[in-house]
Amino acid sequence: MTRRAAANAETRRRIVDAAIALHAEKGILGTSWPDIAKRADVALGTVYRHFPGLDQLVPACTSENALRVRPPGVGILAGLTRPEDRIGRFVQELFAFYGRSAPWTPRAGIDRQQLPILDTILSRREAGLRALVEETLGPFRRRRHALDAALALTDFGVWRSLTRSGLSTADAARLVTELLMTWLDRRLATR
């Protein structure tokens, strides 16, 4: 990489870092290009040169932030065969992810209504989460309402409510796992 290319990449990284931090504080729509330029310590024109609009900035920020906060993937289930182990690991990993992504998640949920690019990115992530829940549930996913119940009980709002009430993320994950397993076991017993 040439010296100029390296400097260009470093400037881009500083802009993305500044935007990610500001998005956590103000939301995407509440963050202006001058805010980003000031935080990144670059000229306003430099921000526009790298990111002419939100359609370029939002994907760059969400991609970089995903590397930082590490959403759970199907690999978390490796070697686990028992349903309670799979569900427990899934809930634990998802809630830990929520803890890491908490500054951005509520604001992104609001901003997505007005930002089609953000809505598209979040819709893809939600589809990925749904697929991970289906994989986690295994044969349970065929039970009526099992997928919907698992998605509802592992929603960001549930994690936030439980942790705000004083539970640690780990305790919240154990509680939700127990609730979900109890509900699934009862569903099996009544069939």
Rosetta blueprint (number, residue, H / E / L):
1 M L
2 T L
3 R H
4 R H
5 A H
6 A H
7 A H
8 N H
9 A H
10 E H
11 T H
12 R H
13 R H
14 R H
15 I H
16 V H
17 D H
18 A H
19 A H
20 I H
21 A H
22 L H
23 H H
24 A H
25 E H
26 K H
27 G L
28 I L
29 L L
30 G L
31 T L
32 S L
33 W H
34 P H
35 D H
36 I H
37 A H
38 K H
39 R H
40 A H
41 D L
42 V L
43 A L
44 L H
45 G H
46 T H
47 V H
48 Y H
49 R H
50 H H
51 F L
52 P L
53 G L
54 L H
55 D H
56 Q H
57 L H
58 V H
59 P H
60 A H
61 C H
62 T H
63 S H
64 E H
65 N H
66 A H
67 L H
68 R H
69 V H
70 R L
71 P L
72 P L
73 G L
74 V H
75 G H
76 I H
77 L H
78 A L
79 G L
80 L L
81 T L
82 R L
83 P H
84 E H
85 D H
86 R H
87 I H
88 G H
89 R H
90 F H
91 V H
92 Q H
93 E H
94 L H
95 F H
96 A H
97 F H
98 Y H
99 G H
100 R H
101 S H
102 A L
103 P L
104 W L
105 T H
106 P H
107 R H
108 A H
109 G H
110 I H
111 D H
112 R L
113 Q L
114 Q L
115 L L
116 P H
117 I H
118 L H
119 D H
120 T H
121 I H
122 L H
123 S H
124 R H
125 R H
126 E H
127 A H
128 G H
129 L H
130 R H
131 A H
132 L H
133 V H
134 E H
135 E H
136 T H
137 L H
138 G H
139 P H
140 F H
141 R H
142 R H
143 R L
144 R L
145 H L
146 A H
147 L H
148 D H
149 A H
150 A H
151 L H
152 A H
153 L H
154 T L
155 D L
156 F H
157 G H
158 V H
159 W H
160 R H
161 S H
162 L H
163 T H
164 R H
165 S L
166 G L
167 L L
168 S L
169 T H
170 A H
171 D H
172 A H
173 A H
174 R H
175 L H
176 V H
177 T H
178 E H
179 L H
180 L H
181 M H
182 T H
183 W H
184 L H
185 D H
186 R H
187 R H
188 L H
189 A H
190 T L
191 R L
